[in-house]
Amino acid sequence: PDEGCYIHGLFLEGARWDPAAFQLAESRPKELYTEMAVIWLLPVPSRKPPATGTYLCPIYKTLTRAGTLSTTGHSTNYVIAVEIPTDKPQKHWIKRGTALICALDF
């Protein structure tokens, strides 16, 4: 794009992307990981995050979420968090362990 960048090839764990509703949805039975839609990262200076309507979803490099603690206080496996549209509160997705994964182990 002219501004920002696209991210593709991520997998959702603990939820799925609903393209019709354009938001997170419950996983289907026996579906551990689903492909995430393309994400457009667009930098906005001094942007205030919305109070509701999004889930601040962490992105990890691998399924093993643990890693050594870096100087930033985050795991070395942690990449960044992105806001994903949802109609449920954040705690709903946190309880399900919803996260985006860069690479599956298998």
VEXVEXRO-707607 format. One record per atom (N, C-alpha, C): residue in three letters; atom name; x, y, z; residue number from 1. Coordinates in nm, 2 decimals. Example, Ala and Ser with C-alpha at 12.3 -4.5 7.8 and 13.67 -1.06 7.14 Angstrom:
2
+------+------+--------+--------+--------+-----+
! rest ! atom !     c1 !     c2 !     c3 !  nr !
+------+------+--------+--------+--------+-----+
!  ALA !    N !   1.32 !  -0.57 !   0.78 !   1 !
!  ALA !   CA !   1.23 !  -0.45 !   0.78 !   1 !
!  ALA !    C !   1.32 !  -0.33 !   0.78 !   1 !
!  SER !    N !   1.28 !  -0.22 !   0.71 !   2 !
!  SER !   CA !   1.37 !  -0.11 !   0.71 !   2 !
!  SER !    C !   1.29 !   0.00 !   0.79 !   2 !
+------+------+--------+--------+--------+-----+
// end
This chain:
106
+------+------+--------+--------+--------+-----+
! rest ! atom !     c1 !     c2 !     c3 !  nr !
+------+------+--------+--------+--------+-----+
!  PRO !    N !   0.08 !  -0.12 !   0.00 !   1 !
!  PRO !   CA !   0.00 !   0.00 !   0.00 !   1 !
!  PRO !    C !   0.09 !   0.13 !   0.00 !   1 !
!  ASP !    N !   0.03 !   0.24 !  -0.03 !   2 !
!  ASP !   CA !   0.10 !   0.37 !  -0.02 !   2 !
!  ASP !    C !   0.15 !   0.40 !   0.12 !   2 !
!  GLU !    N !   0.07 !   0.36 !   0.22 !   3 !
!  GLU !   CA !   0.11 !   0.38 !   0.36 !   3 !
!  GLU !    C !   0.09 !   0.26 !   0.44 !   3 !
!  GLY !    N !   0.17 !   0.24 !   0.54 !   4 !
!  GLY !   CA !   0.16 !   0.12 !   0.62 !   4 !
!  GLY !    C !   0.21 !  -0.01 !   0.55 !   4 !
!  CYS !    N !   0.17 !  -0.12 !   0.60 !   5 !
!  CYS !   CA !   0.21 !  -0.25 !   0.54 !   5 !
!  CYS !    C !   0.10 !  -0.35 !   0.57 !   5 !
!  TYR !    N !   0.11 !  -0.46 !   0.49 !   6 !
!  TYR !   CA !   0.01 !  -0.57 !   0.50 !   6 !
!  TYR !    C !   0.09 !  -0.68 !   0.57 !   6 !
!  ILE !    N !   0.01 !  -0.76 !   0.66 !   7 !
!  ILE !   CA !   0.06 !  -0.88 !   0.72 !   7 !
!  ILE !    C !  -0.03 !  -0.99 !   0.68 !   7 !
!  HIS !    N !   0.03 !  -1.10 !   0.63 !   8 !
!  HIS !   CA !  -0.05 !  -1.22 !   0.59 !   8 !
!  HIS !    C !   0.03 !  -1.34 !   0.63 !   8 !
!  GLY !    N !  -0.04 !  -1.45 !   0.64 !   9 !
!  GLY !   CA !   0.02 !  -1.58 !   0.68 !   9 !
!  GLY !    C !   0.01 !  -1.61 !   0.83 !   9 !
!  LEU !    N !  -0.07 !  -1.53 !   0.90 !  10 !
!  LEU !   CA !  -0.08 !  -1.56 !   1.05 !  10 !
!  LEU !    C !  -0.19 !  -1.66 !   1.07 !  10 !
!  PHE !    N !  -0.19 !  -1.73 !   1.18 !  11 !
!  PHE !   CA !  -0.29 !  -1.82 !   1.22 !  11 !
!  PHE !    C !  -0.35 !  -1.78 !   1.36 !  11 !
!  LEU !    N !  -0.48 !  -1.80 !   1.37 !  12 !
!  LEU !   CA !  -0.55 !  -1.77 !   1.49 !  12 !
!  LEU !    C !  -0.57 !  -1.89 !   1.58 !  12 !
!  GLU !    N !  -0.54 !  -1.88 !   1.70 !  13 !
!  GLU !   CA !  -0.56 !  -1.99 !   1.80 !  13 !
!  GLU !    C !  -0.66 !  -1.94 !   1.90 !  13 !
!  GLY !    N !  -0.76 !  -2.03 !   1.93 !  14 !
!  GLY !   CA !  -0.86 !  -1.99 !   2.03 !  14 !
!  GLY !    C !  -0.98 !  -1.91 !   1.97 !  14 !
!  ALA !    N !  -0.98 !  -1.89 !   1.84 !  15 !
!  ALA !   CA !  -1.09 !  -1.81 !   1.77 !  15 !
!  ALA !    C !  -1.07 !  -1.83 !   1.62 !  15 !
!  ARG !    N !  -1.17 !  -1.77 !   1.55 !  16 !
!  ARG !   CA !  -1.15 !  -1.77 !   1.40 !  16 !
!  ARG !    C !  -1.20 !  -1.64 !   1.35 !  16 !
!  TRP !    N !  -1.16 !  -1.61 !   1.23 !  17 !
!  TRP !   CA !  -1.20 !  -1.48 !   1.17 !  17 !
!  TRP !    C !  -1.33 !  -1.51 !   1.09 !  17 !
!  ASP !    N !  -1.43 !  -1.42 !   1.11 !  18 !
!  ASP !   CA !  -1.55 !  -1.43 !   1.04 !  18 !
!  ASP !    C !  -1.56 !  -1.33 !   0.93 !  18 !
!  PRO !    N !  -1.53 !  -1.36 !   0.80 !  19 !
!  PRO !   CA !  -1.53 !  -1.26 !   0.70 !  19 !
!  PRO !    C !  -1.66 !  -1.19 !   0.67 !  19 !
!  ALA !    N !  -1.77 !  -1.26 !   0.70 !  20 !
!  ALA !   CA !  -1.90 !  -1.20 !   0.68 !  20 !
!  ALA !    C !  -1.94 !  -1.10 !   0.78 !  20 !
!  ALA !    N !  -1.90 !  -1.12 !   0.91 !  21 !
!  ALA !   CA !  -1.93 !  -1.02 !   1.01 !  21 !
!  ALA !    C !  -1.81 !  -0.93 !   1.03 !  21 !
!  PHE !    N !  -1.70 !  -0.96 !   0.97 !  22 !
!  PHE !   CA !  -1.57 !  -0.88 !   0.98 !  22 !
!  PHE !    C !  -1.53 !  -0.86 !   1.13 !  22 !
!  GLN !    N !  -1.53 !  -0.98 !   1.20 !  23 !
!  GLN !   CA !  -1.48 !  -0.98 !   1.34 !  23 !
!  GLN !    C !  -1.45 !  -1.12 !   1.38 !  23 !
!  LEU !    N !  -1.39 !  -1.12 !   1.51 !  24 !
!  LEU !   CA !  -1.36 !  -1.25 !   1.57 !  24 !
!  LEU !    C !  -1.49 !  -1.33 !   1.59 !  24 !
!  ALA !    N !  -1.48 !  -1.46 !   1.58 !  25 !
!  ALA !   CA !  -1.59 !  -1.55 !   1.61 !  25 !
!  ALA !    C !  -1.54 !  -1.67 !   1.69 !  25 !
!  GLU !    N !  -1.63 !  -1.75 !   1.75 !  26 !
!  GLU !   CA !  -1.59 !  -1.87 !   1.82 !  26 !
!  GLU !    C !  -1.53 !  -1.97 !   1.72 !  26 !
!  SER !    N !  -1.43 !  -2.05 !   1.76 !  27 !
!  SER !   CA !  -1.38 !  -2.16 !   1.68 !  27 !
!  SER !    C !  -1.48 !  -2.26 !   1.65 !  27 !
!  ARG !    N !  -1.47 !  -2.33 !   1.54 !  28 !
!  ARG !   CA !  -1.56 !  -2.44 !   1.51 !  28 !
!  ARG !    C !  -1.51 !  -2.56 !   1.58 !  28 !
!  PRO !    N !  -1.59 !  -2.66 !   1.60 !  29 !
!  PRO !   CA !  -1.55 !  -2.79 !   1.67 !  29 !
!  PRO !    C !  -1.43 !  -2.85 !   1.60 !  29 !
!  LYS !    N !  -1.34 !  -2.90 !   1.67 !  30 !
!  LYS !   CA !  -1.22 !  -2.97 !   1.63 !  30 !
!  LYS !    C !  -1.13 !  -2.88 !   1.54 !  30 !
!  GLU !    N !  -1.14 !  -2.75 !   1.54 !  31 !
!  GLU !   CA !  -1.06 !  -2.66 !   1.46 !  31 !
!  GLU !    C !  -0.97 !  -2.58 !   1.56 !  31 !
!  LEU !    N !  -0.84 !  -2.63 !   1.56 !  32 !
!  LEU !   CA !  -0.75 !  -2.57 !   1.66 !  32 !
!  LEU !    C !  -0.69 !  -2.44 !   1.61 !  32 !
!  TYR !    N !  -0.66 !  -2.43 !   1.48 !  33 !
!  TYR !   CA !  -0.59 !  -2.31 !   1.42 !  33 !
!  TYR !    C !  -0.66 !  -2.28 !   1.29 !  33 !
!  THR !    N !  -0.68 !  -2.15 !   1.27 !  34 !
!  THR !   CA !  -0.75 !  -2.10 !   1.14 !  34 !
!  THR !    C !  -0.66 !  -1.99 !   1.08 !  34 !
!  GLU !    N !  -0.67 !  -1.98 !   0.95 !  35 !
!  GLU !   CA !  -0.59 !  -1.87 !   0.89 !  35 !
!  GLU !    C !  -0.66 !  -1.73 !   0.92 !  35 !
!  MET !    N !  -0.58 !  -1.64 !   0.95 !  36 !
!  MET !   CA !  -0.63 !  -1.50 !   0.97 !  36 !
!  MET !    C !  -0.63 !  -1.42 !   0.84 !  36 !
!  ALA !    N !  -0.72 !  -1.33 !   0.83 !  37 !
!  ALA !   CA !  -0.73 !  -1.25 !   0.71 !  37 !
!  ALA !    C !  -0.61 !  -1.16 !   0.70 !  37 !
!  VAL !    N !  -0.58 !  -1.09 !   0.59 !  38 !
!  VAL !   CA !  -0.47 !  -1.00 !   0.58 !  38 !
!  VAL !    C !  -0.50 !  -0.88 !   0.67 !  38 !
!  ILE !    N !  -0.40 !  -0.84 !   0.74 !  39 !
!  ILE !   CA !  -0.41 !  -0.72 !   0.84 !  39 !
!  ILE !    C !  -0.33 !  -0.61 !   0.78 !  39 !
!  TRP !    N !  -0.39 !  -0.49 !   0.78 !  40 !
!  TRP !   CA !  -0.33 !  -0.37 !   0.73 !  40 !
!  TRP !    C !  -0.28 !  -0.29 !   0.85 !  40 !
!  LEU !    N !  -0.15 !  -0.27 !   0.87 !  41 !
!  LEU !   CA !  -0.10 !  -0.19 !   0.97 !  41 !
!  LEU !    C !  -0.08 !  -0.05 !   0.92 !  41 !
!  LEU !    N !  -0.15 !   0.04 !   0.98 !  42 !
!  LEU !   CA !  -0.14 !   0.18 !   0.93 !  42 !
!  LEU !    C !  -0.11 !   0.27 !   1.05 !  42 !
!  PRO !    N !   0.01 !   0.33 !   1.05 !  43 !
!  PRO !   CA !   0.06 !   0.41 !   1.16 !  43 !
!  PRO !    C !  -0.02 !   0.54 !   1.17 !  43 !
!  VAL !    N !  -0.07 !   0.57 !   1.29 !  44 !
!  VAL !   CA !  -0.14 !   0.69 !   1.32 !  44 !
!  VAL !    C !  -0.08 !   0.76 !   1.44 !  44 !
!  PRO !    N !  -0.03 !   0.88 !   1.43 !  45 !
!  PRO !   CA !   0.04 !   0.94 !   1.55 !  45 !
!  PRO !    C !  -0.06 !   0.98 !   1.66 !  45 !
!  SER !    N !  -0.02 !   0.95 !   1.78 !  46 !
!  SER !   CA !  -0.10 !   0.98 !   1.90 !  46 !
!  SER !    C !  -0.24 !   0.93 !   1.90 !  46 !
!  ARG !    N !  -0.26 !   0.81 !   1.85 !  47 !
!  ARG !   CA !  -0.39 !   0.75 !   1.84 !  47 !
!  ARG !    C !  -0.43 !   0.69 !   1.97 !  47 !
!  LYS !    N !  -0.55 !   0.71 !   2.01 !  48 !
!  LYS !   CA !  -0.61 !   0.66 !   2.14 !  48 !
!  LYS !    C !  -0.68 !   0.53 !   2.10 !  48 !
!  PRO !    N !  -0.65 !   0.42 !   2.17 !  49 !
!  PRO !   CA !  -0.72 !   0.29 !   2.13 !  49 !
!  PRO !    C !  -0.87 !   0.30 !   2.18 !  49 !
!  PRO !    N !  -0.96 !   0.24 !   2.10 !  50 !
!  PRO !   CA !  -1.10 !   0.24 !   2.14 !  50 !
!  PRO !    C !  -1.12 !   0.16 !   2.27 !  50 !
!  ALA !    N !  -1.22 !   0.21 !   2.35 !  51 !
!  ALA !   CA !  -1.25 !   0.15 !   2.48 !  51 !
!  ALA !    C !  -1.32 !   0.01 !   2.46 !  51 !
!  THR !    N !  -1.40 !   0.00 !   2.36 !  52 !
!  THR !   CA !  -1.48 !  -0.13 !   2.33 !  52 !
!  THR !    C !  -1.48 !  -0.16 !   2.18 !  52 !
!  GLY !    N !  -1.52 !  -0.28 !   2.15 !  53 !
!  GLY !   CA !  -1.53 !  -0.32 !   2.01 !  53 !
!  GLY !    C !  -1.41 !  -0.38 !   1.95 !  53 !
!  THR !    N !  -1.30 !  -0.39 !   2.03 !  54 !
!  THR !   CA !  -1.18 !  -0.46 !   1.97 !  54 !
!  THR !    C !  -1.11 !  -0.55 !   2.08 !  54 !
!  TYR !    N !  -1.04 !  -0.64 !   2.03 !  55 !
!  TYR !   CA !  -0.96 !  -0.73 !   2.12 !  55 !
!  TYR !    C !  -0.81 !  -0.70 !   2.09 !  55 !
!  LEU !    N !  -0.73 !  -0.67 !   2.19 !  56 !
!  LEU !   CA !  -0.59 !  -0.65 !   2.17 !  56 !
!  LEU !    C !  -0.52 !  -0.78 !   2.17 !  56 !
!  CYS !    N !  -0.50 !  -0.84 !   2.05 !  57 !
!  CYS !   CA !  -0.46 !  -0.97 !   2.03 !  57 !
!  CYS !    C !  -0.30 !  -0.98 !   2.02 !  57 !
!  PRO !    N !  -0.24 !  -1.06 !   2.10 !  58 !
!  PRO !   CA !  -0.09 !  -1.07 !   2.09 !  58 !
!  PRO !    C !  -0.05 !  -1.16 !   1.97 !  58 !
!  ILE !    N !   0.06 !  -1.13 !   1.91 !  59 !
!  ILE !   CA !   0.12 !  -1.21 !   1.80 !  59 !
!  ILE !    C !   0.24 !  -1.28 !   1.86 !  59 !
!  TYR !    N !   0.26 !  -1.41 !   1.84 !  60 !
!  TYR !   CA !   0.37 !  -1.48 !   1.89 !  60 !
!  TYR !    C !   0.44 !  -1.54 !   1.77 !  60 !
!  LYS !    N !   0.57 !  -1.57 !   1.78 !  61 !
!  LYS !   CA !   0.65 !  -1.63 !   1.67 !  61 !
!  LYS !    C !   0.61 !  -1.77 !   1.65 !  61 !
!  THR !    N !   0.60 !  -1.85 !   1.76 !  62 !
!  THR !   CA !   0.57 !  -1.99 !   1.75 !  62 !
!  THR !    C !   0.46 !  -2.02 !   1.85 !  62 !
!  LEU !    N !   0.41 !  -2.15 !   1.85 !  63 !
!  LEU !   CA !   0.30 !  -2.19 !   1.94 !  63 !
!  LEU !    C !   0.35 !  -2.19 !   2.09 !  63 !
!  THR !    N !   0.48 !  -2.21 !   2.11 !  64 !
!  THR !   CA !   0.53 !  -2.20 !   2.24 !  64 !
!  THR !    C !   0.54 !  -2.06 !   2.28 !  64 !
!  ARG !    N !   0.44 !  -2.02 !   2.37 !  65 !
!  ARG !   CA !   0.43 !  -1.87 !   2.40 !  65 !
!  ARG !    C !   0.54 !  -1.83 !   2.50 !  65 !
!  ALA !    N !   0.60 !  -1.93 !   2.57 !  66 !
!  ALA !   CA !   0.71 !  -1.89 !   2.66 !  66 !
!  ALA !    C !   0.84 !  -1.87 !   2.59 !  66 !
!  GLY !    N !   0.92 !  -1.78 !   2.64 !  67 !
!  GLY !   CA !   1.05 !  -1.76 !   2.59 !  67 !
!  GLY !    C !   1.13 !  -1.69 !   2.70 !  67 !
!  THR !    N !   1.25 !  -1.66 !   2.68 !  68 !
!  THR !   CA !   1.33 !  -1.59 !   2.78 !  68 !
!  THR !    C !   1.28 !  -1.44 !   2.79 !  68 !
!  LEU !    N !   1.28 !  -1.39 !   2.91 !  69 !
!  LEU !   CA !   1.24 !  -1.25 !   2.93 !  69 !
!  LEU !    C !   1.34 !  -1.15 !   2.87 !  69 !
!  SER !    N !   1.30 !  -1.06 !   2.79 !  70 !
!  SER !   CA !   1.39 !  -0.97 !   2.73 !  70 !
!  SER !    C !   1.40 !  -0.84 !   2.82 !  70 !
!  THR !    N !   1.48 !  -0.75 !   2.78 !  71 !
!  THR !   CA !   1.49 !  -0.62 !   2.86 !  71 !
!  THR !    C !   1.36 !  -0.54 !   2.85 !  71 !
!  THR !    N !   1.27 !  -0.56 !   2.76 !  72 !
!  THR !   CA !   1.15 !  -0.49 !   2.75 !  72 !
!  THR !    C !   1.04 !  -0.54 !   2.85 !  72 !
!  GLY !    N !   1.07 !  -0.66 !   2.91 !  73 !
!  GLY !   CA !   0.98 !  -0.72 !   3.00 !  73 !
!  GLY !    C !   0.88 !  -0.82 !   2.93 !  73 !
!  HIS !    N !   0.90 !  -0.84 !   2.80 !  74 !
!  HIS !   CA !   0.82 !  -0.93 !   2.72 !  74 !
!  HIS !    C !   0.90 !  -1.06 !   2.69 !  74 !
!  SER !    N !   0.83 !  -1.16 !   2.66 !  75 !
!  SER !   CA !   0.89 !  -1.28 !   2.61 !  75 !
!  SER !    C !   0.96 !  -1.26 !   2.48 !  75 !
!  THR !    N !   1.07 !  -1.33 !   2.45 !  76 !
!  THR !   CA !   1.13 !  -1.31 !   2.32 !  76 !
!  THR !    C !   1.05 !  -1.38 !   2.21 !  76 !
!  ASN !    N !   0.95 !  -1.45 !   2.24 !  77 !
!  ASN !   CA !   0.86 !  -1.51 !   2.14 !  77 !
!  ASN !    C !   0.75 !  -1.41 !   2.10 !  77 !
!  TYR !    N !   0.73 !  -1.31 !   2.18 !  78 !
!  TYR !   CA !   0.62 !  -1.21 !   2.16 !  78 !
!  TYR !    C !   0.67 !  -1.11 !   2.05 !  78 !
!  VAL !    N !   0.58 !  -1.08 !   1.96 !  79 !
!  VAL !   CA !   0.61 !  -0.99 !   1.85 !  79 !
!  VAL !    C !   0.55 !  -0.85 !   1.87 !  79 !
!  ILE !    N !   0.41 !  -0.85 !   1.87 !  80 !
!  ILE !   CA !   0.34 !  -0.72 !   1.89 !  80 !
!  ILE !    C !   0.19 !  -0.76 !   1.92 !  80 !
!  ALA !    N !   0.11 !  -0.66 !   1.95 !  81 !
!  ALA !   CA !  -0.03 !  -0.69 !   1.97 !  81 !
!  ALA !    C !  -0.11 !  -0.60 !   1.87 !  81 !
!  VAL !    N !  -0.21 !  -0.66 !   1.81 !  82 !
!  VAL !   CA !  -0.29 !  -0.58 !   1.71 !  82 !
!  VAL !    C !  -0.44 !  -0.58 !   1.76 !  82 !
!  GLU !    N !  -0.51 !  -0.48 !   1.72 !  83 !
!  GLU !   CA !  -0.65 !  -0.46 !   1.76 !  83 !
!  GLU !    C !  -0.73 !  -0.54 !   1.65 !  83 !
!  ILE !    N !  -0.82 !  -0.63 !   1.70 !  84 !
!  ILE !   CA !  -0.90 !  -0.70 !   1.61 !  84 !
!  ILE !    C !  -1.05 !  -0.68 !   1.65 !  84 !
!  PRO !    N !  -1.13 !  -0.64 !   1.55 !  85 !
!  PRO !   CA !  -1.28 !  -0.61 !   1.58 !  85 !
!  PRO !    C !  -1.35 !  -0.73 !   1.64 !  85 !
!  THR !    N !  -1.43 !  -0.71 !   1.74 !  86 !
!  THR !   CA !  -1.51 !  -0.81 !   1.81 !  86 !
!  THR !    C !  -1.64 !  -0.75 !   1.87 !  86 !
!  ASP !    N !  -1.74 !  -0.83 !   1.89 !  87 !
!  ASP !   CA !  -1.86 !  -0.78 !   1.96 !  87 !
!  ASP !    C !  -1.86 !  -0.84 !   2.11 !  87 !
!  LYS !    N !  -1.75 !  -0.90 !   2.15 !  88 !
!  LYS !   CA !  -1.74 !  -0.96 !   2.29 !  88 !
!  LYS !    C !  -1.64 !  -0.88 !   2.36 !  88 !
!  PRO !    N !  -1.64 !  -0.88 !   2.50 !  89 !
!  PRO !   CA !  -1.54 !  -0.81 !   2.58 !  89 !
!  PRO !    C !  -1.40 !  -0.88 !   2.57 !  89 !
!  GLN !    N !  -1.30 !  -0.81 !   2.60 !  90 !
!  GLN !   CA !  -1.16 !  -0.87 !   2.59 !  90 !
!  GLN !    C !  -1.15 !  -0.99 !   2.67 !  90 !
!  LYS !    N !  -1.21 !  -0.99 !   2.79 !  91 !
!  LYS !   CA !  -1.19 !  -1.11 !   2.88 !  91 !
!  LYS !    C !  -1.24 !  -1.24 !   2.82 !  91 !
!  HIS !    N !  -1.34 !  -1.23 !   2.74 !  92 !
!  HIS !   CA !  -1.39 !  -1.34 !   2.67 !  92 !
!  HIS !    C !  -1.28 !  -1.41 !   2.59 !  92 !
!  TRP !    N !  -1.20 !  -1.34 !   2.51 !  93 !
!  TRP !   CA !  -1.10 !  -1.39 !   2.43 !  93 !
!  TRP !    C !  -0.97 !  -1.43 !   2.51 !  93 !
!  ILE !    N !  -0.95 !  -1.35 !   2.61 !  94 !
!  ILE !   CA !  -0.83 !  -1.38 !   2.70 !  94 !
!  ILE !    C !  -0.85 !  -1.52 !   2.77 !  94 !
!  LYS !    N !  -0.97 !  -1.55 !   2.81 !  95 !
!  LYS !   CA !  -1.00 !  -1.68 !   2.87 !  95 !
!  LYS !    C !  -0.98 !  -1.79 !   2.78 !  95 !
!  ARG !    N !  -1.00 !  -1.77 !   2.65 !  96 !
!  ARG !   CA !  -0.99 !  -1.87 !   2.55 !  96 !
!  ARG !    C !  -0.84 !  -1.88 !   2.50 !  96 !
!  GLY !    N !  -0.76 !  -1.79 !   2.55 !  97 !
!  GLY !   CA !  -0.62 !  -1.79 !   2.50 !  97 !
!  GLY !    C !  -0.60 !  -1.75 !   2.36 !  97 !
!  THR !    N !  -0.68 !  -1.67 !   2.31 !  98 !
!  THR !   CA !  -0.68 !  -1.63 !   2.17 !  98 !
!  THR !    C !  -0.55 !  -1.55 !   2.14 !  98 !
!  ALA !    N !  -0.48 !  -1.59 !   2.04 !  99 !
!  ALA !   CA !  -0.36 !  -1.52 !   2.00 !  99 !
!  ALA !    C !  -0.33 !  -1.55 !   1.85 !  99 !
!  LEU !    N !  -0.25 !  -1.47 !   1.79 ! 100 !
!  LEU !   CA !  -0.21 !  -1.49 !   1.65 ! 100 !
!  LEU !    C !  -0.07 !  -1.55 !   1.65 ! 100 !
!  ILE !    N !  -0.05 !  -1.65 !   1.57 ! 101 !
!  ILE !   CA !   0.08 !  -1.73 !   1.56 ! 101 !
!  ILE !    C !   0.14 !  -1.71 !   1.42 ! 101 !
!  CYS !    N !   0.27 !  -1.68 !   1.42 ! 102 !
!  CYS !   CA !   0.34 !  -1.67 !   1.29 ! 102 !
!  CYS !    C !   0.37 !  -1.80 !   1.22 ! 102 !
!  ALA !    N !   0.40 !  -1.90 !   1.30 ! 103 !
!  ALA !   CA !   0.44 !  -2.03 !   1.24 ! 103 !
!  ALA !    C !   0.39 !  -2.14 !   1.33 ! 103 !
!  LEU !    N !   0.32 !  -2.24 !   1.27 ! 104 !
!  LEU !   CA !   0.28 !  -2.36 !   1.34 ! 104 !
!  LEU !    C !   0.39 !  -2.46 !   1.35 ! 104 !
!  ASP !    N !   0.39 !  -2.54 !   1.45 ! 105 !
!  ASP !   CA !   0.51 !  -2.63 !   1.47 ! 105 !
!  ASP !    C !   0.50 !  -2.75 !   1.37 ! 105 !
!  PHE !    N !   0.39 !  -2.78 !   1.31 ! 106 !
!  PHE !   CA !   0.38 !  -2.90 !   1.23 ! 106 !
!  PHE !    C !   0.37 !  -2.86 !   1.08 ! 106 !
+------+------+--------+--------+--------+-----+
// end
